[in-house]
Amino acid sequence: MAMKKTDLEKNKALKLTNSMKLATADRFGKASAAAPALDRREQRKLDQAQGLVPFACKLNSELVEQLKERALQHPDGMTGLLTEIIKRGLAADA
């Protein structure tokens, strides 16, 4: 069955937009390949091997900003900083 002119044009437009999306994804994919990052599943396995457990809580935005600033300077990042601060706080209470 022959396609209508409008259907042909729609298909061409879909092919063009798809190729544009792939070109953009490919370009950014190459840049991100330079610094390989772990996907969530691999990161979760590494965290579990270290005995780390996700722990969510709500904090004041000003406090979060202070923590982010200090975490940039901490060698273990945010996780290491929070572990250190919580251990100090618990030791002070005991």
N, C-alpha and C positions, 0 to 999 in steps of 0.2 A: 504494500500500500504506500502510495506516495505521500510525503509529508507536505504540509502547507508551508508557504513562504514564512509565515510568522513563527511556526514551530522550528524551522531551520535556523532562523535568526536567534530564537531563544536558546537553542542548543549551542550556537556559536558563542553567544554571550556567556553561557554557563562554562564552556570550555575556557574562555578567556579569563573569567574571574577565578576559576580554579587554578589555572596556570600562574596567575598573578599571586595568589595565596601561597602556592608552593614555592615560588621564587623568593618571596619574603621569608617564609619559614626556613628555606634552605640557607638564605643569607645569614639569618640570625642563628641558625643551627651551627654554622661553621664557626661563628664567633664564640659560641658557648662551648664548642668542642675543645677549644684551646685550654679551658679550665674545667676539667671533668668534675662534675658534681655528682654526688650520690643521689639515687632516686630514693623516694620515701621508704620503700621496702628495705633496701640495703641499709639505710640510715637507722631504721628501726631495729634491724638485726644487730648492728654494731652497738646501739644503745643498750639493748637487752644483754648483750655479752658483757657490757661494763656494769650491769646491774642498775641501769638508769630506768626510771619509771616516769611517764608524763604526769605532771601535776599542774592543774590550772587553777588560777585564782584571779580576782579582780583587784587592781591596784589603782591608786590615784595617778593621773596622767603626769603630774609633776615628778612624782617618785619614779615613774617608768622612764622619763627622760633622763633623770640623774643616773639610773641604773644603766641605761644605754650608753651614756658618756663614759662611765667607769668600765663597762664591759669592753669597750674598744681598747682600753689600755691593759686589760687583764689577759694573761696568756691563755687561759682556758675559755675565754669569752663569757657570755652571759651565764651559762650553766656553772662554770667554775666560780664566777663571782657570787652567784646566789648561794651556792653550796658553802662557800667560805663565810658569807655574812650570816647565814642561818646557823651554821655550826658555832660561830662566835656568840650569837644571840642565845642559843640554847645552853651553851657553857656558862654564860653570865647568869642565867636563871637558876642553874643547878647549885 
